[in-house]
Amino acid sequence: MEPTMSERPQLAETEPVRALNHKTNALAFASMGVVFGDIGTSPLYALRETLAHSSSGQVVDRADVLGIVSLLIWALIIVVTLKYVVLLLRADNKGEGGILSLVNLVEAATKRKGGTVLVLGVIGAAFFFGDAMITPAISVLSAIEGLKIINPSLADYVVPLTLGVLITLFAVQYRGTAGIASWFAPITTVWFITIGALGFYHIFDDLAILNAINPIYALNILTKDPAVAILIMGGVFLAVTGGEALYADMGHFGRAPIRRAWSFVVLPGLALNYLGQGALIYSNPEAAVNPFFLLAPTWGILPLVILATLVTVIASQAVITGAFSIAQQAINLGLLPRMNISHTSETAHGQIYVGQINWIILIGVILLVLTFRSSSNLASAYGIAVNTTMLIDTILAFVFFWKGMRWPLALCAVLFGGIFVVEGAFFAANIAKLFHGGYVPLLIGGVIVTMMLTWMRGRQALAAKLRRESVELKGLLESLERKPPVRVPGAAVFLVTDQNFAPSALMHNLKHNRILHETLVFVNVLTADQPRVANADRVTVTRLPLGAYLVTARFGYMEEHNVPAALRLCRSHGLDIEPKQASYFLGRRLIRMSAQSALPFWQQRLFIMLTNQSARAIEFFRIPPDRVVELGMQLSV
């Protein structure tokens, strides 16, 4: 039957809705292999480690089991579902998430740049690198430890196998993940279905475990013995590590797909698994030694170990990729020295490789595995880094929703104040593990924070010195216009850090060569307070005296700073040069120590070391190396 006229518009309207739903579902499925790998491996060790801290020792007390499972479930609801899925996914910087994006949003909302907000962002980003070292170590260790359930004599092979898996993983990073990434989502989806099914099956061992859904049992175990409660909270926090990835990876998949995947697959799978582990321990208290792998029948333990190992590798890959992304953002925002960044995919813009970061993290991971040697020992070191980042997220989110989103102060105080109290309790519990390995992420984070702050302060001091000693660009060009030097054919490109002052390379060229090219182009590269900049807004061209041009090239903090590509966009603005035929004059600075510096000697030494390790401008700005002239100079900060 033909639809009536009134029905036809409704039928037409459903097509875009269906297409949108299909796209959302596809992205939700793809997100399974990237966003949820870290938090998805938490059932391997979270309940086991929490039970080890309960007051009953061997955990035969049903009230303890019930209270701990209740804590695990409600931690997922409050910290992950409420904070990240419901609230923080609203705080997007043109579609991008993560702590540095949140810093930019807060700076825009408060109309203040730098200061406390930037320092908080620096600390959060630094502790992310600590997490990037600990997550692969504890995840892969906990998976391969399943071999001990099959045969205790295999215990001696756990550490060597773990190191083999991790070294292989880091060694192939330079090739990118495009070839195998298509398998990430199916494997991780199978993982969540499997752990959910195993948990659901064992819930029937004792249906009384369903009482854990009632939060009163979580409160009971916390109030029974406050000293033990602190230790228990440290174990419970292991269940929510990886939750921050939901926000950090928003730019890759979008808000709706992440929410859909979490609500319909990930959260149910995790909750069912924790309930199943609890019911198993009810019926067999000895299963507390490793309740996750004992959920499987004897014949299924080895396949589960293999699947767990694959998923922990995928989770580690996601964290490593996140570290590369954070490093790129930090470099573009001036928080870290320039590093060579390689794109490992021609189609996926976010797939990058940062060699220095890769090998630094690998060295840290190897040292962690060799030092702690088991996931139980490493669990003591896990948590503080992630917890610190989560607390900073909460503080910044409070300011953003209040100032930026214009939510009522009382509502923000209740929502984020409550979340802060919960995370503060987790932090107190993690601090209690300080002398049992918790110092490791603090040490890693502290070193990276010191490096970032030193780099920022050194660059500021260097910029101030250069401004004092530099010549004003426009005035210099006007004087040269009155008494021009010899001009030679071709185009010369100079990079400038401050568009008001003449670059040192220009001054040295005039001093030593006494010539100028017919076309002079000064390029000032700026990093915008947004992830990406459209090509239409990429460049601004201004005419200067002597027929010179000033090009302001803007790049987002998640973009590659490609100067030749920006110059090609200048043709529509009246500047027509072939970037591959131009000559690029770059200044190369040799930094020296100085007793008159505003920086103490130790910080000067660190800044000089970081400067020497910084990637050359040729590689970072994608300048053709055979078209470069470098002119050196010595100066102090």
C-alpha positions as CSV (number, residue, x, y, z in Angstrom):
1,M,0.0,0.0,0.0
2,E,1.3,3.4,-0.9
3,P,2.0,5.7,2.1
4,T,-0.3,8.6,2.5
5,M,1.0,12.2,2.0
6,S,1.1,12.7,5.8
7,E,3.2,9.5,6.2
8,R,5.8,10.3,3.5
9,P,7.7,13.0,5.3
10,Q,7.9,10.8,8.4
11,L,9.4,7.9,6.3
12,A,11.9,10.3,4.8
13,E,12.9,11.6,8.2
14,T,13.8,8.1,9.4
15,E,16.5,7.5,6.8
16,P,19.0,10.1,8.3
17,V,18.2,8.7,11.8
18,R,18.9,5.2,10.7
19,A,22.2,6.3,9.0
20,L,23.2,8.1,12.2
21,N,22.4,5.1,14.4
22,H,24.4,2.9,12.0
23,K,27.4,5.2,12.2
24,T,27.1,5.5,16.0
25,N,27.0,1.7,16.4
26,A,30.0,1.3,14.1
27,L,32.0,3.8,16.0
28,A,30.9,2.3,19.3
29,F,32.1,-1.1,18.1
30,A,35.5,0.4,16.9
31,S,35.9,2.2,20.3
32,M,35.9,-1.2,22.1
33,G,39.4,-1.9,20.9
34,V,40.9,1.5,21.9
35,V,38.9,3.1,24.7
36,F,38.0,0.3,27.0
37,G,41.0,-2.1,26.9
38,D,42.6,-0.7,30.1
39,I,39.5,-0.7,32.3
40,G,38.5,-4.0,30.7
41,T,41.5,-5.8,32.1
42,S,40.8,-4.6,35.7
43,P,38.8,-7.8,36.6
44,L,42.1,-9.8,36.3
45,Y,43.4,-8.3,39.5
46,A,41.0,-5.7,41.1
47,L,38.8,-8.0,43.2
48,R,41.7,-10.3,44.1
49,E,43.9,-7.5,45.4
50,T,41.0,-5.8,47.3
51,L,40.1,-9.1,49.0
52,A,43.7,-9.5,50.1
53,H,43.3,-6.3,52.2
54,S,40.1,-7.3,53.9
55,S,40.0,-7.8,57.6
56,S,39.2,-11.5,57.4
57,G,42.6,-12.5,55.9
58,Q,41.6,-15.5,53.8
59,V,38.2,-13.8,53.0
60,V,35.7,-16.3,54.2
61,D,33.5,-13.6,55.7
62,R,30.5,-13.2,53.4
63,A,29.9,-9.6,54.6
64,D,33.4,-8.7,53.4
65,V,32.9,-10.2,50.0
66,L,29.5,-8.6,49.6
67,G,30.8,-5.2,50.7
68,I,33.8,-5.3,48.4
69,V,31.8,-6.4,45.3
70,S,29.4,-3.6,46.1
71,L,32.3,-1.1,46.3
72,L,33.6,-2.2,42.9
73,I,30.3,-1.8,41.2
74,W,29.5,1.6,42.8
75,A,33.0,2.8,42.0
76,L,32.2,2.1,38.3
77,I,28.9,3.9,38.6
78,I,30.2,7.0,40.4
79,V,33.7,7.6,39.0
80,V,33.3,6.2,35.5
81,T,29.6,6.4,34.6
82,L,28.6,9.7,36.4
83,K,31.9,11.6,36.1
84,Y,33.2,10.6,32.7
85,V,30.3,9.2,30.7
86,V,27.6,11.6,31.9
87,L,29.5,14.7,32.8
88,L,33.0,15.1,31.3
89,L,32.0,13.9,27.8
90,R,30.1,17.1,27.6
91,A,33.4,19.1,28.0
92,D,34.7,18.8,24.5
93,N,37.1,21.2,22.9
94,K,35.8,21.1,19.3
95,G,35.2,17.4,19.7
96,E,38.5,16.6,21.5
97,G,38.9,15.5,25.1
98,G,41.7,14.8,27.5
99,I,43.3,16.8,30.3
100,L,45.1,19.3,28.0
101,S,41.9,20.0,26.1
102,L,40.2,20.6,29.5
103,V,43.0,23.0,30.4
104,N,42.3,25.0,27.3
105,L,38.5,25.0,28.0
106,V,39.1,26.3,31.6
107,E,41.5,29.0,30.4
108,A,38.9,30.1,27.8
109,A,36.1,30.1,30.4
110,T,38.2,32.0,33.0
111,K,39.9,34.2,30.4
112,R,43.2,33.5,32.1
113,K,46.1,31.7,30.5
114,G,48.9,29.9,32.4
115,G,49.1,30.0,36.1
116,T,47.6,27.4,38.3
117,V,45.4,25.9,35.6
118,L,48.4,25.2,33.4
119,V,50.4,23.8,36.2
120,L,47.5,21.4,37.0
121,G,47.5,20.4,33.4
122,V,51.3,19.8,33.4
123,I,51.0,17.6,36.5
124,G,48.1,15.6,35.0
125,A,49.9,15.1,31.7
126,A,53.1,14.1,33.5
127,F,51.4,11.5,35.6
128,F,49.8,10.1,32.4
129,F,53.3,9.0,31.3
130,G,53.7,7.2,34.6
131,D,50.4,5.4,33.9
132,A,51.7,4.5,30.5
133,M,54.6,2.6,32.1
134,I,52.7,0.8,34.8
135,T,49.6,-0.2,32.8
136,P,51.4,-2.5,30.3
137,A,53.5,-4.1,33.0
138,I,50.6,-4.9,35.4
139,S,48.2,-5.9,32.6
140,V,50.4,-8.3,30.8
141,L,51.8,-9.8,34.0
142,S,48.3,-10.4,35.4
143,A,47.2,-12.2,32.2
144,I,50.3,-14.5,31.9
145,E,50.0,-15.3,35.6
146,G,47.0,-17.4,34.6
147,L,49.5,-20.0,33.6
148,K,50.2,-20.7,37.3
149,I,46.5,-21.8,37.7
150,I,47.1,-24.4,34.9
151,N,50.4,-25.6,36.3
152,P,52.2,-24.0,39.3
153,S,55.5,-25.2,37.8
154,L,55.0,-22.6,35.0
155,A,55.5,-19.7,37.6
156,D,59.2,-19.3,36.6
157,Y,58.2,-18.5,33.0
158,V,55.8,-15.7,33.8
159,V,58.3,-12.9,34.0
160,P,60.4,-13.9,30.9
161,L,57.2,-14.4,28.8
162,T,55.9,-11.0,30.0
163,L,59.1,-9.3,29.0
164,G,59.0,-11.0,25.6
165,V,55.5,-9.9,24.9
166,L,56.2,-6.3,26.0
167,I,59.5,-5.9,24.2
168,T,57.9,-7.2,21.0
169,L,55.0,-4.8,21.4
170,F,57.2,-1.7,21.8
171,A,59.7,-2.9,19.1
172,V,56.9,-2.9,16.4
173,Q,55.5,0.5,17.3
174,Y,57.3,2.3,14.6
175,R,55.3,0.3,12.0
176,G,52.0,1.6,13.3
177,T,48.9,-0.4,14.2
178,A,46.9,0.1,11.0
179,G,47.4,-3.5,9.9
180,I,46.2,-5.1,13.1
181,A,43.9,-2.4,14.6
182,S,41.0,-3.9,12.7
183,W,41.3,-6.9,15.1
184,F,41.3,-4.9,18.3
185,A,37.6,-4.2,18.5
186,P,36.4,-7.8,17.7
187,I,38.9,-9.3,20.3
188,T,38.0,-6.8,23.0
189,T,34.2,-7.3,22.3
190,V,34.7,-11.0,22.6
191,W,36.5,-10.4,25.9
192,F,33.7,-8.4,27.4
193,I,31.1,-10.9,26.3
194,T,33.2,-13.7,27.7
195,I,33.9,-12.2,31.1
196,G,30.2,-11.1,31.4
197,A,29.1,-14.7,30.5
198,L,31.5,-16.3,33.0
199,G,30.3,-13.9,35.7
200,F,26.6,-14.5,34.9
201,Y,27.1,-18.2,35.0
202,H,28.7,-18.1,38.5
203,I,26.1,-15.7,39.9
204,F,23.9,-18.7,40.3
205,D,26.5,-20.3,42.7
206,D,24.9,-18.0,45.3
207,L,22.3,-15.5,44.3
208,A,22.8,-13.6,47.5
209,I,25.7,-11.8,45.8
210,L,23.1,-9.7,44.0
211,N,22.6,-7.8,47.2
212,A,25.9,-6.1,46.3
213,I,23.8,-3.8,44.0
214,N,22.6,-2.1,47.2
215,P,25.2,0.6,48.1
216,I,24.4,0.1,51.8
217,Y,26.7,-2.9,51.9
218,A,29.6,-0.8,50.4
219,L,29.1,1.7,53.2
220,N,29.0,-1.0,55.8
221,I,32.4,-2.4,55.0
222,L,33.9,1.1,55.0
223,T,32.5,2.0,58.4
224,K,33.3,-1.3,60.1
225,D,37.0,-0.7,60.4
226,P,38.3,2.7,59.0
227,A,42.0,1.6,59.0
228,V,41.2,-1.5,56.9
229,A,38.7,0.5,54.8
230,I,41.6,2.7,53.5
231,L,43.5,-0.4,52.4
232,I,40.3,-1.8,50.7
233,M,39.7,1.5,48.8
234,G,43.2,1.2,47.4
235,G,42.3,-2.1,45.9
236,V,38.8,-0.9,44.7
237,F,40.5,1.9,42.8
238,L,42.1,-0.6,40.5
239,A,38.7,-1.3,39.0
240,V,38.4,2.3,37.6
241,T,41.9,2.8,36.2
242,G,41.4,3.4,32.6
243,G,38.2,5.3,33.1
244,E,40.0,8.5,32.1
245,A,40.5,7.0,28.6
246,L,36.8,7.5,27.9
247,Y,37.3,11.2,28.0
248,A,40.8,11.3,26.4
249,D,39.7,9.3,23.4
250,M,36.5,11.3,22.7
251,G,38.0,13.0,19.7
252,H,38.6,9.7,18.0
253,F,35.1,8.3,18.3
254,G,32.7,10.9,19.6
255,R,30.5,11.2,22.7
256,A,27.6,9.1,21.6
257,P,29.5,6.0,20.5
258,I,31.5,5.9,23.7
259,R,28.4,6.3,25.9
260,R,26.6,3.5,23.9
261,A,29.6,1.1,24.1
262,W,30.0,1.7,27.9
263,S,26.3,1.4,28.7
264,F,25.4,-1.7,26.7
265,V,28.6,-3.7,26.6
266,V,31.4,-2.7,28.9
267,L,29.6,-1.8,32.2
268,P,27.3,-4.9,32.1
269,G,30.3,-7.1,31.3
270,L,32.4,-5.7,34.2
271,A,29.5,-5.7,36.7
272,L,28.5,-9.3,35.9
273,N,32.1,-10.5,36.2
274,Y,32.6,-8.9,39.6
275,L,29.3,-10.4,40.8
276,G,30.3,-13.8,39.4
277,Q,33.7,-13.6,41.1
278,G,32.0,-12.8,44.4
279,A,29.5,-15.6,44.1
280,L,32.3,-18.0,43.3
281,I,34.2,-17.0,46.5
282,Y,30.9,-17.5,48.4
283,S,30.7,-21.1,47.3
284,N,34.5,-21.7,47.3
285,P,36.6,-19.4,49.6
286,E,39.8,-20.9,48.3
287,A,39.1,-19.3,44.9
288,A,40.1,-15.9,46.4
289,V,43.7,-16.7,45.3
290,N,42.7,-15.9,41.7
291,P,39.0,-15.7,41.3
292,F,39.1,-14.4,37.7
293,F,40.7,-17.4,36.1
294,L,38.9,-19.8,38.4
295,L,35.6,-18.6,36.8
296,A,36.5,-20.7,33.8
297,P,36.2,-24.5,33.7
298,T,39.5,-26.4,33.7
299,W,39.5,-26.8,29.9
300,G,38.8,-23.1,29.4
301,I,41.7,-21.7,31.5
302,L,44.3,-21.8,28.8
303,P,42.1,-20.2,26.1
304,L,41.1,-17.6,28.7
305,V,44.8,-16.9,29.4
306,I,45.5,-16.5,25.7
307,L,42.5,-14.1,25.3
308,A,43.5,-12.2,28.4
309,T,47.0,-11.8,27.0
310,L,45.7,-10.5,23.7
311,V,43.4,-8.0,25.4
312,T,46.2,-6.8,27.8
313,V,48.4,-6.2,24.7
314,I,45.6,-4.2,23.1
315,A,45.1,-2.3,26.4
316,S,48.8,-1.5,26.5
317,Q,48.7,-0.4,22.8
318,A,46.0,2.0,23.6
319,V,47.9,3.5,26.5
320,I,51.1,3.8,24.4
321,T,49.2,5.5,21.6
322,G,47.7,7.8,24.2
323,A,51.2,8.7,25.4
324,F,52.3,9.5,21.9
325,S,49.2,11.8,21.5
326,I,49.8,13.5,24.9
327,A,53.5,14.0,23.9
328,Q,52.5,15.6,20.6
329,Q,50.0,18.0,22.4
330,A,52.6,18.8,25.1
331,I,55.3,19.6,22.4
332,N,52.9,21.8,20.4
333,L,51.8,23.6,23.6
334,G,55.5,24.3,24.5
335,L,55.6,21.9,27.5
336,L,58.2,19.5,26.1
337,P,61.1,19.9,23.7
338,R,60.5,19.2,20.0
339,M,60.6,15.5,19.1
340,N,60.5,13.7,15.8
341,I,56.9,12.6,15.1
342,S,56.2,10.0,12.5
343,H,52.8,9.4,11.0
344,T,52.3,5.6,10.7
345,S,49.1,5.8,8.6
346,E,48.2,7.7,5.5
347,T,44.5,7.7,6.4
348,A,44.3,7.8,10.2
349,H,45.6,11.2,11.3
350,G,45.9,10.2,15.0
351,Q,48.2,7.3,14.4
352,I,51.7,8.7,15.2
353,Y,55.0,7.4,16.5
354,V,57.3,9.3,18.8
355,G,60.5,7.3,19.1
356,Q,62.0,8.9,22.2
357,I,58.7,8.4,24.2
358,N,58.5,4.8,23.0
359,W,61.9,3.8,24.2
360,I,61.7,5.7,27.5
361,I,58.4,4.0,28.3
362,L,59.8,0.6,27.4
363,I,62.8,1.0,29.7
364,G,60.4,2.0,32.5
365,V,58.2,-1.0,31.8
366,I,61.1,-3.5,31.8
367,L,62.4,-2.0,35.1
368,L,59.0,-2.3,36.7
369,V,58.5,-5.9,35.7
370,L,62.0,-6.9,36.9
371,T,61.6,-5.0,40.1
372,F,58.1,-6.1,41.2
373,R,57.9,-9.5,39.3
374,S,54.2,-10.0,40.0
375,S,50.9,-8.2,39.4
376,S,50.2,-8.3,43.2
377,N,53.4,-6.5,44.0
378,L,52.9,-4.1,41.1
379,A,49.4,-3.3,42.3
380,S,50.9,-1.4,45.2
381,A,52.6,1.0,42.7
382,Y,49.5,1.3,40.6
383,G,46.9,3.9,41.3
384,I,48.6,7.1,42.5
385,A,49.4,8.3,39.0
386,V,45.9,7.7,37.6
387,N,44.3,9.0,40.8
388,T,46.2,12.2,40.6
389,T,45.1,12.8,37.0
390,M,41.5,12.0,37.9
391,L,41.5,14.5,40.8
392,I,42.9,17.2,38.5
393,D,40.2,16.3,36.0
394,T,37.5,16.8,38.7
395,I,38.9,20.2,39.8
396,L,39.1,21.5,36.3
397,A,35.7,20.1,35.4
398,F,34.2,21.9,38.3
399,V,35.6,25.3,37.1
400,F,34.5,24.6,33.5
401,F,30.9,23.6,34.2
402,W,30.5,26.5,36.6
403,K,32.3,29.2,34.5
404,G,32.1,27.9,31.0
405,M,28.8,26.0,30.9
406,R,27.2,28.4,33.4
407,W,25.8,25.7,35.6
408,P,24.6,26.8,39.0
409,L,27.4,26.9,41.6
410,A,25.4,24.8,44.1
411,L,24.8,22.1,41.5
412,C,28.5,22.0,40.5
413,A,29.5,21.9,44.2
414,V,27.2,18.9,44.9
415,L,28.1,16.9,41.8
416,F,31.9,17.5,41.6
417,G,32.3,17.9,45.4
418,G,30.8,14.5,45.9
419,I,33.0,13.0,43.2
420,F,36.0,14.7,44.7
421,V,35.3,13.2,48.1
422,V,35.1,9.7,46.6
423,E,38.3,10.2,44.6
424,G,40.0,11.8,47.6
425,A,39.3,8.7,49.6
426,F,40.9,6.7,46.8
427,F,43.9,9.0,46.9
428,A,44.3,8.6,50.7
429,A,44.2,4.8,50.1
430,N,46.8,5.0,47.4
431,I,49.1,7.3,49.5
432,A,49.0,4.6,52.1
433,K,50.8,2.4,49.6
434,L,53.5,4.9,49.2
435,F,56.3,2.9,50.8
436,H,55.2,-0.4,49.2
437,G,55.8,0.8,45.6
438,G,53.5,3.8,45.4
439,Y,56.6,6.0,45.3
440,V,57.4,4.8,41.7
441,P,54.7,6.7,39.8
442,L,55.2,9.7,42.0
443,L,58.9,9.6,41.2
444,I,58.2,9.2,37.4
445,G,55.6,12.0,37.5
446,G,57.8,14.3,39.6
447,V,60.7,13.9,37.1
448,I,58.5,14.7,34.1
449,V,56.8,17.7,35.9
450,T,60.3,19.0,36.7
451,M,61.3,18.6,33.0
452,M,58.1,20.3,31.7
453,L,58.3,23.3,34.1
454,T,62.1,23.7,33.4
455,W,61.4,23.7,29.7
456,M,58.7,26.3,30.0
457,R,60.7,28.5,32.3
458,G,63.8,28.2,30.1
459,R,61.9,29.0,27.0
460,Q,60.4,32.1,28.7
461,A,63.8,33.3,29.9
462,L,65.3,32.7,26.4
463,A,62.5,34.5,24.7
464,A,62.9,37.5,27.0
465,K,66.6,37.6,26.4
466,L,66.1,37.5,22.6
467,R,63.6,40.3,22.8
468,R,66.0,42.5,24.7
469,E,68.8,41.8,22.2
470,S,66.8,41.7,18.9
471,V,66.2,44.4,16.3
472,E,62.6,45.4,15.4
473,L,61.7,43.7,12.1
474,K,59.7,46.4,10.5
475,G,62.2,49.1,11.3
476,L,65.1,47.0,10.0
477,L,63.2,46.4,6.7
478,E,62.4,50.1,6.4
479,S,66.1,51.0,6.8
480,L,67.1,48.4,4.3
481,E,64.5,49.8,1.9
482,R,66.2,53.1,2.0
483,K,69.6,51.6,1.5
484,P,69.0,48.1,-0.1
485,P,71.7,45.4,-0.1
486,V,72.4,43.2,-3.2
487,R,69.3,41.2,-4.1
488,V,69.6,37.7,-5.6
489,P,66.8,35.7,-7.4
490,G,64.7,33.3,-5.4
491,A,62.7,33.1,-2.2
492,A,64.2,33.0,1.3
493,V,62.1,31.8,4.2
494,F,62.9,32.7,7.8
495,L,61.2,31.2,10.9
496,V,60.4,33.8,13.6
497,T,59.3,33.1,17.2
498,D,58.2,36.7,17.6
499,Q,56.8,38.5,14.5
500,N,57.9,41.9,15.9
501,F,61.6,41.1,15.9
502,A,64.1,40.2,13.2
503,P,65.2,36.6,13.4
504,S,68.9,35.9,14.2
505,A,69.3,34.0,11.0
506,L,68.4,37.2,9.0
507,M,70.9,39.3,11.0
508,H,73.7,36.7,10.5
509,N,72.9,36.4,6.8
510,L,73.2,40.2,6.4
511,K,76.3,40.4,8.5
512,H,78.2,37.6,6.7
513,N,76.8,37.4,3.2
514,R,75.5,41.0,2.7
515,I,72.8,39.9,0.3
516,L,69.0,39.3,0.4
517,H,66.8,37.2,-1.9
518,E,64.2,38.9,-4.1
519,T,61.4,37.4,-2.1
520,L,61.6,37.5,1.7
521,V,59.1,35.4,3.7
522,F,58.9,35.5,7.5
523,V,56.9,32.6,9.0
524,N,55.5,32.8,12.5
525,V,54.2,29.4,13.6
526,L,51.5,29.5,16.3
527,T,49.7,26.7,18.1
528,A,46.0,27.4,18.5
529,D,43.9,26.7,21.6
530,Q,42.0,24.0,19.6
531,P,42.8,20.5,18.4
532,R,42.8,21.3,14.7
533,V,42.6,24.4,12.4
534,A,40.8,24.4,9.1
535,N,42.9,25.1,6.0
536,A,40.7,28.2,5.4
537,D,41.9,29.7,8.7
538,R,45.5,28.3,8.5
539,V,47.4,31.3,7.2
540,T,47.4,35.0,7.3
541,V,49.7,37.0,5.0
542,T,50.8,40.6,5.7
543,R,52.9,42.8,3.5
544,L,56.0,44.3,5.0
545,P,58.5,46.9,3.8
546,L,61.1,45.9,1.2
547,G,58.5,43.8,-0.5
548,A,58.7,41.1,2.3
549,Y,55.8,39.0,3.6
550,L,54.9,37.9,7.1
551,V,53.0,34.6,7.2
552,T,51.2,33.6,10.4
553,A,50.7,29.9,10.2
554,R,48.3,28.4,12.8
555,F,48.1,24.7,13.7
556,G,46.0,22.9,16.3
557,Y,47.8,21.3,19.2
558,M,47.0,17.9,17.8
559,E,48.4,18.7,14.3
560,E,51.7,18.3,12.6
561,H,53.4,21.7,12.1
562,N,54.1,21.5,8.3
563,V,55.5,24.8,7.1
564,P,55.8,24.0,3.4
565,A,52.1,22.9,3.4
566,A,51.2,26.2,5.0
567,L,53.2,28.1,2.4
568,R,51.3,26.5,-0.4
569,L,48.1,27.9,1.1
570,C,49.5,31.4,0.8
571,R,48.9,31.5,-3.0
572,S,45.3,32.6,-2.5
573,H,46.7,35.5,-0.4
574,G,49.0,36.9,-3.0
575,L,52.2,35.0,-2.1
576,D,53.1,32.5,-4.8
577,I,56.3,30.6,-4.1
578,E,57.2,27.0,-4.5
579,P,58.1,25.7,-1.0
580,K,60.4,23.0,-2.5
581,Q,62.5,25.6,-4.4
582,A,62.8,28.2,-1.6
583,S,65.8,28.6,0.7
584,Y,65.1,28.2,4.4
585,F,67.4,30.1,6.8
586,L,67.3,28.7,10.3
587,G,69.1,29.8,13.5
588,R,70.9,27.2,15.5
589,R,71.4,28.2,19.1
590,L,74.1,26.9,21.5
591,I,73.0,27.6,25.0
592,R,75.6,28.3,27.7
593,M,75.6,28.5,31.5
594,S,75.4,31.9,33.0
595,A,75.8,33.2,36.6
596,Q,73.4,36.1,35.8
597,S,70.6,33.7,34.7
598,A,67.2,33.8,36.5
599,L,67.4,30.0,36.5
600,P,69.5,28.1,39.1
601,F,72.5,26.2,37.8
602,W,70.8,22.8,38.1
603,Q,67.8,24.1,36.0
604,Q,70.1,25.7,33.5
605,R,71.9,22.3,33.1
606,L,68.6,20.5,32.6
607,F,67.3,23.1,30.1
608,I,70.6,22.8,28.1
609,M,70.3,19.0,28.1
610,L,66.7,19.2,26.9
611,T,67.6,21.7,24.2
612,N,70.4,19.4,23.0
613,Q,67.9,16.5,22.8
614,S,65.3,18.6,21.0
615,A,64.6,17.6,17.4
616,R,65.9,19.9,14.7
617,A,63.5,22.4,13.2
618,I,64.1,20.7,9.8
619,E,62.3,17.5,10.8
620,F,59.8,19.1,13.1
621,F,58.5,21.6,10.6
622,R,58.8,19.2,7.7
623,I,61.3,21.5,5.9
624,P,63.1,20.0,2.8
625,P,66.6,19.3,4.3
626,D,68.4,20.1,1.0
627,R,67.0,23.6,1.0
628,V,68.2,24.6,4.5
629,V,70.9,27.0,5.5
630,E,71.7,26.9,9.3
631,L,73.4,29.8,11.0
632,G,74.7,29.3,14.5
633,M,74.8,31.6,17.6
634,Q,75.8,31.2,21.2
635,L,73.7,32.7,24.1
636,S,72.8,32.1,27.7
637,V,69.4,32.1,29.4
